[in-house]
Amino acid sequence: MTERIVLVTGASRGIGRAAARAIARTGAHVIAVARTSGGLEDLDDEIKQDGGEGATLVPMDLRNFDGIDQLGASIYERWGRLDGLFGNAGALGELSLLTHLAPKMWQEAIDLNVTTNWRLIRSLDPLLRKSDAGRAVFVTSGAARKHTPYWGSYAVTKAALESLVLTYAAECESTNIKVNLFSPGPLRTRMRARAMPGEDPKSLQPPEIVAPLIVEMLSPAFTKNGELIDYRQTDSSTS
């Protein structure tokens, strides 16, 4: 991973933050995207403490779709390519009966969980094709394949994300790009705490536990394409 360029969304906390640190420790340069400047600056400090040179910090709301296009242009101007994309940012949305869900909350979930990732694919695909081994990994959830009451907006958007990503993977079959889905399972994250307020967080693994597998899926040696990798069903040898 030395000298490879990897973009991580939702990099200021949780799985994104853990993945960004792990990716940087391999010698790759991380482009860290998140809404909160403070969280990104803390991540940058941690990467430097780990011995890295720091990350490129991009504070932005990913629902600024024109901003995603501008980000792609900026990456091209600076590096001319992108070696990895970790599409981690997502929204739980409102846990509610579908019939009671506010249209605004529905649209926000669609925008961040689906449309943002399509815009990332649209903007960054030409850069991934410039890499000798472009890799793209998107975070999904077991909720996409369940029909749990009150989880409609999250489940529907994650199901749509899976269809989007697997279609993109099929379109990349004859290229150097490998595209996959990653399901981390329940971890000690802010989103999990919001979804399960009565759960003891100490009963869950921290997000750092899945970071090595994410790094592996983004590495040139990982040759699977169009698959859903569930952390709970894998060991350390998945490629």
KEKE-3310 file (N, C-alpha, C; in steps of 0.2 Angstrom, whole numbers, plus 5000, padded with zeros to 4 digits):
npx = (5004:5011:5013:5001:4985:4971:4954:4944:4928:4917:4927:4930:4926:4922:4920:4926:4936:4944:4948:4955:4966:4972:4974:4983:4994:5000:5007:5001:4993:4981:4965:4955:4938:4925:4911:4915:4927:4935:4935:4942:4954:4959:4960:4971:4981:4982:4986:4999:5005:5006:5016:5015:5014:5003:4987:4977:4965:4947:4935:4918:4901:4894:4882:4883:4883:4889:4901:4907:4911:4920:4929:4934:4940:4950:4958:4963:4970:4981:4986:4983:4977:4967:4969:4961:4945:4935:4920:4912:4904:4887:4870:4859:4846:4829:4821:4806:4789:4785:4774:4774:4785:4794:4795:4806:4816:4817:4821:4834:4841:4841:4848:4861:4865:4863:4863:4874:4885:4883:4887:4900:4905:4903:4911:4924:4927:4934:4947:4950:4952:4964:4973:4984:4978:4964:4953:4938:4927:4912:4902:4890:4875:4867:4854:4849:4845:4835:4818:4814:4803:4801:4814:4814:4819:4832:4835:4830:4838:4851:4849:4847:4859:4867:4863:4867:4881:4885:4881:4889:4901:4900:4901:4914:4921:4930:4940:4954:4949:4942:4927:4918:4907:4906:4901:4901:4895:4888:4895:4905:4900:4894:4883:4877:4875:4865:4855:4852:4849:4848:4858:4873:4888:4900:4898:4901:4912:4926:4927:4940:4943:4939:4947:4959:4954:4947:4958:4965:4955:4956:4968:4980:4982:4970:4958:4945:4929:4914:4907:4900:4907:4906:4911:4909:4909:4921:4938:4955:4960:4954:4956)
npy = (4994:5006:5022:5023:5030:5034:5036:5040:5041:5048:5049:5054:5048:5033:5018:5023:5032:5023:5014:5023:5027:5014:5012:5022:5018:5008:5015:5021:5036:5045:5052:5061:5062:5071:5078:5086:5097:5097:5084:5078:5085:5079:5066:5067:5071:5059:5050:5056:5053:5040:5038:5042:5054:5062:5067:5071:5083:5084:5094:5092:5092:5077:5077:5088:5088:5094:5097:5085:5082:5092:5088:5076:5082:5089:5079:5073:5083:5084:5071:5063:5051:5038:5026:5019:5018:5020:5019:5024:5033:5036:5037:5033:5038:5041:5031:5024:5021:5017:5024:5035:5042:5056:5066:5073:5067:5054:5058:5063:5051:5044:5052:5053:5039:5033:5041:5049:5040:5035:5047:5048:5037:5040:5052:5047:5036:5037:5041:5030:5020:5025:5019:5006:4996:4998:5000:4998:4999:4998:5001:4991:4984:4971:4974:4977:4966:4962:4964:4973:4980:4998:5001:5005:5016:5015:5002:5001:5010:5005:4992:4997:5003:4991:4985:4995:4995:4982:4982:4991:4984:4974:4981:4984:4973:4969:4977:4985:4987:4983:4980:4980:4975:4978:4971:4976:4971:4972:4985:4995:5009:5027:5027:5014:5015:5025:5018:5007:5011:5005:4996:4988:4996:4991:4978:4976:4975:4986:4998:4997:4984:4979:4985:4980:4970:4979:4986:4975:4972:4984:4983:4980:4966:4960:4951:4948:4952:4961:4955:4952:4955:4949:4953:4945:4932:4929:4925:4930:4927:4932:4935)
npz = (5000:5000:4996:4989:4985:4994:4997:5010:5016:5029:5038:5051:5063:5071:5061:5049:5054:5061:5050:5042:5049:5050:5036:5033:5041:5033:5024:5014:5007:5014:5009:5018:5021:5029:5038:5049:5054:5066:5070:5059:5060:5072:5068:5059:5067:5074:5064:5062:5074:5074:5065:5052:5038:5039:5033:5019:5022:5020:5023:5021:5017:5011:5004:4996:4981:4970:4975:4977:4963:4961:4970:4964:4953:4959:4965:4953:4948:4957:4960:4949:4949:4958:4970:4979:4986:5000:5004:5017:5024:5030:5035:5048:5048:5052:5064:5062:5059:5042:5037:5045:5043:5040:5025:5023:5031:5025:5012:5015:5020:5008:5000:5007:5009:4997:4984:4986:4986:4973:4966:4970:4964:4951:4949:4953:4947:4934:4939:4947:4937:4932:4940:4944:4950:4955:4969:4977:4991:4999:5013:5020:5027:5037:5039:5026:5021:5028:5035:5045:5057:5058:5054:5041:5031:5033:5030:5017:5009:5011:5005:4992:4990:4989:4977:4968:4970:4967:4954:4948:4951:4942:4930:4930:4928:4917:4920:4929:4941:4956:4965:4980:4993:5010:5026:5042:5054:5071:5080:5091:5089:5086:5078:5081:5094:5094:5088:5096:5110:5123:5124:5130:5127:5130:5127:5114:5100:5097:5083:5077:5076:5064:5055:5049:5040:5031:5026:5019:5009:5001:4996:4983:4981:4984:4975:4973:4967:4966:4977:4993:5008:5024:5039:5051:5045:5041:5040:5043:5030:5016:5003)
capx = (5000:5015:5012:4995:4981:4965:4950:4939:4922:4915:4933:4931:4925:4920:4924:4930:4942:4949:4951:4959:4972:4975:4977:4989:5000:5003:5011:4996:4991:4973:4961:4950:4932:4920:4908:4918:4934:4938:4937:4947:4961:4961:4963:4977:4986:4983:4990:5006:5007:5007:5022:5013:5015:4997:4982:4973:4958:4942:4929:4913:4895:4894:4876:4885:4885:4894:4907:4910:4914:4926:4934:4937:4944:4956:4962:4966:4976:4986:4989:4982:4974:4965:4970:4956:4939:4932:4913:4909:4899:4880:4865:4854:4839:4824:4818:4799:4784:4786:4769:4775:4792:4794:4798:4813:4821:4817:4826:4841:4843:4842:4854:4868:4866:4863:4865:4881:4889:4883:4890:4907:4907:4903:4916:4930:4929:4940:4953:4952:4954:4971:4977:4986:4974:4959:4949:4932:4924:4907:4899:4883:4872:4863:4847:4847:4842:4829:4812:4812:4798:4804:4820:4813:4823:4839:4835:4829:4844:4856:4847:4848:4867:4870:4862:4871:4888:4886:4880:4896:4906:4899:4903:4921:4923:4935:4945:4959:4945:4938:4922:4915:4903:4908:4896:4905:4891:4887:4902:4904:4900:4889:4877:4875:4872:4858:4850:4851:4851:4848:4863:4879:4893:4906:4897:4903:4919:4927:4928:4947:4943:4938:4951:4964:4951:4946:4964:4966:4950:4958:4975:4981:4982:4963:4956:4938:4925:4906:4905:4898:4911:4904:4916:4907:4909:4927:4944:4960:4962:4949:4958)
capy = (5000:5012:5028:5022:5036:5031:5041:5037:5045:5047:5047:5058:5044:5026:5014:5027:5034:5017:5012:5028:5026:5008:5013:5026:5014:5004:5019:5024:5043:5045:5058:5060:5066:5071:5085:5089:5099:5095:5077:5077:5087:5074:5060:5069:5071:5052:5047:5058:5050:5033:5038:5044:5061:5066:5065:5077:5083:5087:5094:5094:5088:5073:5079:5093:5084:5097:5097:5078:5082:5096:5084:5072:5086:5091:5073:5072:5088:5083:5065:5060:5044:5036:5019:5016:5022:5017:5023:5022:5038:5034:5039:5029:5040:5041:5025:5026:5018:5020:5029:5041:5045:5063:5066:5076:5062:5049:5060:5063:5045:5042:5056:5051:5032:5030:5046:5051:5034:5035:5053:5046:5032:5044:5056:5045:5030:5039:5041:5023:5017:5027:5015:4999:4991:5002:4996:5002:4996:5002:4998:4990:4981:4966:4977:4978:4960:4960:4968:4975:4986:5005:5002:5005:5020:5013:4995:5002:5013:5000:4988:5001:5004:4985:4985:5000:4993:4976:4984:4994:4979:4970:4985:4984:4966:4968:4982:4983:4989:4978:4983:4975:4977:4976:4972:4975:4968:4977:4987:5000:5016:5031:5025:5009:5018:5028:5013:5003:5015:5001:4991:4990:4997:4986:4971:4976:4976:4993:4998:4995:4976:4977:4989:4976:4967:4984:4987:4970:4973:4989:4982:4977:4959:4958:4950:4947:4957:4960:4951:4955:4952:4950:4952:4940:4926:4928:4925:4934:4926:4932:4936)
capz = (5000:5001:4991:4986:4987:4996:4999:5015:5018:5035:5041:5057:5068:5070:5056:5045:5057:5062:5043:5039:5053:5048:5029:5033:5044:5028:5020:5009:5008:5015:5008:5023:5020:5034:5039:5055:5054:5072:5070:5054:5063:5077:5064:5056:5073:5076:5059:5063:5080:5071:5061:5046:5037:5039:5028:5016:5025:5016:5027:5017:5018:5005:5000:4992:4975:4965:4979:4975:4957:4962:4974:4959:4949:4963:4965:4947:4947:4962:4959:4942:4949:4964:4971:4983:4989:5005:5005:5023:5027:5030:5040:5051:5047:5057:5066:5062:5054:5036:5036:5049:5041:5037:5019:5023:5033:5019:5007:5018:5020:5001:4998:5009:5008:4990:4979:4987:4983:4965:4964:4971:4959:4944:4949:4955:4942:4929:4943:4949:4931:4931:4945:4941:4954:4959:4973:4980:4996:5002:5019:5020:5034:5037:5038:5019:5019:5033:5035:5052:5058:5060:5051:5033:5027:5033:5026:5009:5006:5011:4999:4985:4989:4987:4970:4965:4970:4963:4947:4946:4950:4935:4924:4931:4927:4913:4921:4935:4947:4960:4969:4984:4999:5017:5031:5048:5059:5076:5083:5096:5086:5088:5075:5084:5101:5093:5085:5101:5116:5129:5123:5134:5122:5131:5124:5107:5098:5094:5076:5075:5075:5057:5050:5045:5034:5026:5022:5014:5003:4997:4993:4976:4981:4984:4969:4973:4964:4966:4983:5000:5013:5030:5044:5055:5042:5038:5044:5041:5024:5012:4996)
cpx = (5004:5014:5006:4990:4974:4961:4945:4934:4920:4921:4934:4930:4923:4924:4928:4936:4947:4952:4956:4966:4976:4978:4983:4995:5003:5007:5007:4995:4983:4971:4955:4944:4927:4917:4912:4925:4938:4940:4942:4954:4963:4964:4970:4983:4987:4988:4998:5009:5009:5013:5021:5015:5009:4993:4980:4966:4953:4936:4923:4907:4894:4887:4877:4888:4890:4901:4911:4914:4920:4931:4938:4942:4951:4961:4966:4972:4982:4990:4988:4978:4971:4966:4965:4951:4936:4925:4910:4904:4892:4876:4860:4847:4835:4821:4810:4795:4785:4780:4769:4781:4791:4798:4805:4818:4822:4822:4833:4844:4845:4848:4861:4870:4867:4866:4872:4886:4889:4887:4898:4909:4908:4909:4923:4932:4934:4947:4955:4954:4961:4975:4978:4981:4969:4955:4944:4928:4918:4904:4892:4881:4868:4856:4845:4844:4837:4824:4810:4808:4802:4811:4820:4817:4830:4840:4835:4835:4850:4855:4849:4856:4870:4869:4866:4878:4889:4885:4887:4901:4906:4901:4911:4924:4929:4941:4950:4955:4942:4934:4919:4911:4906:4903:4900:4902:4891:4894:4900:4905:4894:4883:4873:4871:4865:4853:4848:4853:4851:4854:4869:4884:4899:4905:4899:4910:4920:4928:4935:4947:4943:4943:4956:4960:4949:4952:4966:4961:4952:4965:4975:4980:4975:4960:4949:4934:4917:4904:4904:4902:4909:4909:4915:4908:4916:4933:4949:4962:4956:4950:4959)
cpy = (5006:5016:5027:5028:5033:5036:5037:5043:5043:5046:5050:5054:5037:5022:5017:5029:5028:5014:5017:5028:5020:5008:5017:5023:5010:5008:5023:5032:5043:5052:5057:5065:5065:5078:5089:5091:5096:5088:5075:5079:5082:5068:5062:5069:5063:5049:5049:5054:5043:5033:5041:5052:5065:5064:5072:5077:5087:5088:5096:5089:5084:5074:5085:5090:5087:5097:5090:5078:5087:5092:5079:5076:5088:5085:5072:5077:5087:5077:5061:5053:5043:5028:5015:5020:5018:5021:5021:5027:5035:5037:5034:5031:5040:5034:5026:5021:5021:5025:5035:5045:5051:5063:5068:5071:5056:5052:5061:5057:5042:5046:5054:5043:5029:5035:5048:5046:5034:5041:5051:5042:5036:5048:5053:5039:5032:5039:5034:5019:5019:5023:5009:4994:4995:4997:5000:4997:5000:4998:4997:4987:4976:4968:4977:4971:4957:4965:4970:4981:4992:5006:5003:5010:5018:5006:4996:5005:5009:4994:4991:5002:4997:4984:4989:4998:4987:4977:4987:4989:4975:4974:4986:4978:4965:4974:4980:4985:4983:4981:4978:4979:4974:4977:4971:4971:4974:4978:4993:5007:5020:5029:5019:5011:5021:5023:5009:5006:5011:4996:4993:4990:4992:4979:4970:4977:4983:4992:4996:4988:4975:4980:4985:4972:4973:4986:4982:4970:4979:4988:4979:4969:4956:4957:4949:4953:4956:4955:4955:4951:4954:4948:4946:4933:4925:4927:4930:4933:4926:4933:4930)
cpz = (5000:4994:4987:4989:4988:4999:5004:5017:5025:5040:5048:5063:5066:5065:5052:5048:5058:5055:5041:5043:5050:5041:5029:5036:5038:5023:5014:5011:5009:5013:5013:5022:5026:5035:5045:5055:5060:5072:5065:5057:5068:5073:5061:5061:5075:5071:5060:5069:5079:5067:5054:5044:5037:5033:5025:5018:5021:5020:5022:5019:5011:5001:4996:4985:4971:4969:4977:4968:4957:4966:4969:4955:4952:4964:4959:4946:4951:4961:4952:4943:4957:4965:4975:4986:4994:5007:5011:5026:5025:5035:5042:5049:5053:5058:5067:5058:5047:5034:5040:5048:5038:5030:5019:5026:5028:5014:5009:5018:5013:4998:5000:5008:5001:4985:4980:4985:4976:4963:4965:4966:4952:4944:4949:4950:4937:4933:4945:4943:4929:4935:4942:4945:4958:4963:4976:4984:4999:5008:5019:5027:5032:5037:5031:5017:5024:5032:5042:5053:5061:5057:5043:5029:5027:5029:5018:5006:5006:5005:4992:4984:4987:4980:4966:4965:4966:4956:4944:4946:4944:4929:4924:4929:4923:4914:4927:4941:4950:4965:4973:4990:5005:5022:5038:5054:5065:5079:5087:5093:5088:5085:5079:5091:5100:5091:5091:5108:5122:5129:5127:5128:5124:5129:5117:5106:5096:5086:5073:5074:5068:5052:5046:5039:5029:5022:5017:5008:4999:4994:4986:4976:4982:4978:4968:4970:4964:4971:4989:5005:5020:5035:5049:5052:5039:5043:5041:5033:5019:5005:4992)
residu = (MET:THR:GLU:ARG:ILE:VAL:LEU:VAL:THR:GLY:ALA:SER:ARG:GLY:ILE:GLY:ARG:ALA:ALA:ALA:ARG:ALA:ILE:ALA:ARG:THR:GLY:ALA:HIS:VAL:ILE:ALA:VAL:ALA:ARG:THR:SER:GLY:GLY:LEU:GLU:ASP:LEU:ASP:ASP:GLU:ILE:LYS:GLN:ASP:GLY:GLY:GLU:GLY:ALA:THR:LEU:VAL:PRO:MET:ASP:LEU:ARG:ASN:PHE:ASP:GLY:ILE:ASP:GLN:LEU:GLY:ALA:SER:ILE:TYR:GLU:ARG:TRP:GLY:ARG:LEU:ASP:GLY:LEU:PHE:GLY:ASN:ALA:GLY:ALA:LEU:GLY:GLU:LEU:SER:LEU:LEU:THR:HIS:LEU:ALA:PRO:LYS:MET:TRP:GLN:GLU:ALA:ILE:ASP:LEU:ASN:VAL:THR:THR:ASN:TRP:ARG:LEU:ILE:ARG:SER:LEU:ASP:PRO:LEU:LEU:ARG:LYS:SER:ASP:ALA:GLY:ARG:ALA:VAL:PHE:VAL:THR:SER:GLY:ALA:ALA:ARG:LYS:HIS:THR:PRO:TYR:TRP:GLY:SER:TYR:ALA:VAL:THR:LYS:ALA:ALA:LEU:GLU:SER:LEU:VAL:LEU:THR:TYR:ALA:ALA:GLU:CYS:GLU:SER:THR:ASN:ILE:LYS:VAL:ASN:LEU:PHE:SER:PRO:GLY:PRO:LEU:ARG:THR:ARG:MET:ARG:ALA:ARG:ALA:MET:PRO:GLY:GLU:ASP:PRO:LYS:SER:LEU:GLN:PRO:PRO:GLU:ILE:VAL:ALA:PRO:LEU:ILE:VAL:GLU:MET:LEU:SER:PRO:ALA:PHE:THR:LYS:ASN:GLY:GLU:LEU:ILE:ASP:TYR:ARG:GLN:THR:ASP:SER:SER:THR:SER)
# end
